[in-house]
């Protein structure tokens, strides 16, 4: 067996184990949100509680990594490289902990929506007769124009690839699906929300574009095609805000491999890919 094949098999096994832990984490988080809701804890406070717990878990990994040392008897150059790598990984974990502690708004609300959906009966009980109610007056929904959202995303050149090197000259289908996950009550002021999200995650977006964007080694294998697209900024914002809703809309319209790749490299708080 060639070293390349061995490395690929090992990496595949690691992904299986990581996916297992992520699925269990999603189930556990769902249970925690249900318990907090039953205790009368509001959505915002529940988000804060879970965010602090998860940030603490990442901080624990930071402590473990920071305390690692090179194998006994290693040459000085090897030790120098080892410690430099440990510092890089520890710095990355620190950024993840900081981000985890301050993001994830809307997760408790999404969990509540999913719980309500799962508990809803398929049809009314036979003894119950639905009471017809007059239709409420329609509430005007502010328009959310795709071209305006795209123009806003293009204002962040450090987060998107240059037009000439993007994988998708026209990513309209991806943008349409992402915008379909913007709920009516969020449409007013959504562009400002998107801009704040991009600014908040600038370092993270720059790193993702550098490591997985067009021209990178991972992208050369035909994967991560959405990295560097302006539409992707909307996808990532929705991935953090309403992951279940985005996944449901995506699976109705598009190949999930594109979203799975994006989830893998972004590492959202809730990862739904298998």
Number of C-alpha atoms within 10 A of each C-alpha: 5 7 8 9 10 11 11 12 12 11 12 12 12 12 14 12 11 12 16 12 12 18 16 12 16 15 11 12 18 18 14 17 25 18 13 18 17 10 9 10 15 14 20 14 13 23 22 17 16 20 23 17 13 17 20 16 12 20 19 14 15 21 13 11 15 16 9 11 11 15 10 7 8 11 10 10 9 13 16 13 12 16 16 12 12 19 15 12 15 20 14 14 20 18 16 17 22 17 17 21 20 14 19 21 18 17 26 27 19 19 22 17 13 15 15 11 10 10 8 10 9 7 6 10 9 6 6 7 8 8 6 6 6 6 6 6 6 6 7 7 12 12 9 18 12 14 11 11 21 19 13 16 22 19 12 16 13 16 28 25 21 14 15 8 13 20 19 15 10 12 16 14 12 21 21 17 21 24 22 15 23 19 13 14 10 14 16 14 11 17 20 12 13 19 18 13 17 20 13 14 13 15 13 18 21 16 14 18 20 17 16 21 27 25 14 13 12 14 17 13 9 10 17 24 22 25 29 28 29 26 27 22 28 27 25 22 20 21 27 22 24 22 23 21 19 22 21 12 15 20 12 10 12 13 10 14 13 16 24 17 17 24 20 14 14 18 13 19 21 20 21 18 16 10
